Amino acid sequence: MAGKVFFSVSMSLDGFIAPESMEWLTATAEQRTQDPRLERWMAQWMELQQWVFPTRFFRENLRFGEGGEEGLDNDIARLTFERTGASVMGKRMFDAGEHSWPEDAPFHTPVFVVTHEKRDPWERLGGTRFYFVNDGIESALSQVRDVAGDRDVRIAGGGATILEYVNAGLIDEFSIALSPVLFGTGIRLFEGVDAGRVALEPIRAESSPRVTHLTYAVRER
Ligand SMILES: NC(=O)c1ccc[n+]([C@@H]2O[C@H](COP(=O)([O-])OP(=O)(O)OC[C@H]3O[C@@H](n4cnc5c(N)ncnc54)[C@H](OP(=O)(O)O)[C@@H]3O)[C@@H](O)[C@H]2O)c1
């Protein structure tokens, strides 16, 4: 039986899933280390994700070393990973990750990148293989479903790609880790949502000392 289509992101209390744009990514490594915007971007990103970095699961998966926190945040991070049979990703999220993921990228399942760029599949250690899909979100979803088996399909991000799936009525469920941080500006998760189409049914709300995890089912209005 096909699994659910879901997304799971960390969001600032004022609705942003990432700080301002990352045009500095196109700079050379040397330019980047000298660019103060990188430091600011990373500081904001760390605040947004401060609930997940200390968890045992995250540390293991990103090869940060042994140990780490157990508990609700760790359980949620692990379950989110384990339920995912394959993912869809936007090209800007991929571009950022290509520079920063370890050689064994943290997905360990197929990832379909929606993009206008034509590119051969890119195999990483540990079972992550990136495919580049040039014919839209429905094609990517159909391909990802074919390989996800009976596990769920994750729309990994970023904001533009998630929004396309929400507005197309293709999301069954989503979770937000609502971080106690204000960005004021950045990449807004629901900018341009078709609010007349989407209705939400609360499924769960769980709090840890670091963050509030909210889960909703998506219904058509
Ligand atoms: N807070 C979190 O938990 C979380 C999770 C994931 C990501 N993020 C953040 O999200 C940010 C990236 O999000 P974003 O909204 O800027 O971009 P995005 O959704 O990652 O990528 C958008 C790009 O994907 C390609 N694309 C999307 N739909 C397409 C389609 N139908 N056909 C062809 N190409 C398509 C286009 O790139 P091309 O035209 O260049 O091909 C488009 O510009 C990053 O900063 C990342 O860190 C945050």
PDBQT file of the ligand as one rigid body, heavy atoms in Angstrom, charges set to zero:
ROOT
HETATM    1  N1  LIG A 301      13.728  24.658   8.019  1.00  0.00    +0.000 N 
HETATM    2  C1  LIG A 301      13.757  23.480   7.454  1.00  0.00    +0.000 C 
HETATM    3  O1  LIG A 301      13.446  22.451   8.071  1.00  0.00    +0.000 OA
HETATM    4  C2  LIG A 301      14.172  23.385   6.017  1.00  0.00    +0.000 A 
HETATM    5  C3  LIG A 301      14.006  22.183   5.329  1.00  0.00    +0.000 A 
HETATM    6  C4  LIG A 301      14.402  22.129   3.989  1.00  0.00    +0.000 A 
HETATM    7  C5  LIG A 301      14.957  23.240   3.369  1.00  0.00    +0.000 A 
HETATM    8  N2  LIG A 301      15.096  24.384   4.076  1.00  0.00    +0.000 N 
HETATM    9  C6  LIG A 301      15.686  25.590   3.454  1.00  0.00    +0.000 C 
HETATM   10  O2  LIG A 301      14.922  25.936   2.306  1.00  0.00    +0.000 OA
HETATM   11  C7  LIG A 301      15.759  26.743   1.472  1.00  0.00    +0.000 C 
HETATM   12  C8  LIG A 301      15.503  26.399   0.018  1.00  0.00    +0.000 C 
HETATM   13  O3  LIG A 301      14.135  26.628  -0.276  1.00  0.00    +0.000 OA
HETATM   14  P1  LIG A 301      13.652  27.517  -1.498  1.00  0.00    +0.000 P 
HETATM   15  O4  LIG A 301      12.209  27.794  -1.314  1.00  0.00    +0.000 OA
HETATM   16  O5  LIG A 301      14.570  28.670  -1.663  1.00  0.00    +0.000 OA
HETATM   17  O6  LIG A 301      13.939  26.590  -2.751  1.00  0.00    +0.000 OA
HETATM   18  P2  LIG A 301      13.670  25.033  -3.113  1.00  0.00    +0.000 P 
HETATM   19  O7  LIG A 301      12.233  24.706  -2.968  1.00  0.00    +0.000 OA
HETATM   20  O8  LIG A 301      14.663  24.185  -2.405  1.00  0.00    +0.000 OA
HETATM   21  O9  LIG A 301      14.100  25.027  -4.658  1.00  0.00    +0.000 OA
HETATM   22  C9  LIG A 301      13.423  25.803  -5.601  1.00  0.00    +0.000 C 
HETATM   23  C10 LIG A 301      14.029  25.504  -6.949  1.00  0.00    +0.000 C 
HETATM   24  O10 LIG A 301      13.784  24.131  -7.331  1.00  0.00    +0.000 OA
HETATM   25  C11 LIG A 301      13.557  24.055  -8.725  1.00  0.00    +0.000 C 
HETATM   26  N3  LIG A 301      12.152  23.695  -8.925  1.00  0.00    +0.000 N 
HETATM   27  C12 LIG A 301      11.131  23.729  -8.025  1.00  0.00    +0.000 A 
HETATM   28  N4  LIG A 301       9.975  23.315  -8.596  1.00  0.00    +0.000 NA
HETATM   29  C13 LIG A 301      10.273  23.025  -9.885  1.00  0.00    +0.000 A 
HETATM   30  C14 LIG A 301       9.521  22.535 -10.982  1.00  0.00    +0.000 A 
HETATM   31  N5  LIG A 301       8.197  22.284 -10.849  1.00  0.00    +0.000 N 
HETATM   32  N6  LIG A 301      10.150  22.338 -12.151  1.00  0.00    +0.000 NA
HETATM   33  C15 LIG A 301      11.476  22.571 -12.290  1.00  0.00    +0.000 A 
HETATM   34  N7  LIG A 301      12.256  23.042 -11.269  1.00  0.00    +0.000 NA
HETATM   35  C16 LIG A 301      11.657  23.254 -10.097  1.00  0.00    +0.000 A 
HETATM   36  C17 LIG A 301      13.839  25.444  -9.284  1.00  0.00    +0.000 C 
HETATM   37  O11 LIG A 301      15.256  25.526  -9.483  1.00  0.00    +0.000 OA
HETATM   38  P3  LIG A 301      15.993  25.574 -10.932  1.00  0.00    +0.000 P 
HETATM   39  O12 LIG A 301      15.121  26.397 -11.834  1.00  0.00    +0.000 OA
HETATM   40  O13 LIG A 301      17.318  26.211 -10.623  1.00  0.00    +0.000 OA
HETATM   41  O14 LIG A 301      16.152  24.194 -11.389  1.00  0.00    +0.000 OA
HETATM   42  C18 LIG A 301      13.473  26.326  -8.103  1.00  0.00    +0.000 C 
HETATM   43  O15 LIG A 301      14.072  27.603  -8.161  1.00  0.00    +0.000 OA
HETATM   44  C19 LIG A 301      17.187  26.478   1.906  1.00  0.00    +0.000 C 
HETATM   45  O16 LIG A 301      17.662  27.637   2.567  1.00  0.00    +0.000 OA
HETATM   46  C20 LIG A 301      17.076  25.353   2.901  1.00  0.00    +0.000 C 
HETATM   47  O17 LIG A 301      18.041  25.472   3.907  1.00  0.00    +0.000 OA
HETATM   48  C21 LIG A 301      14.701  24.495   5.383  1.00  0.00    +0.000 A 
ENDROOT
TORSDOF 0
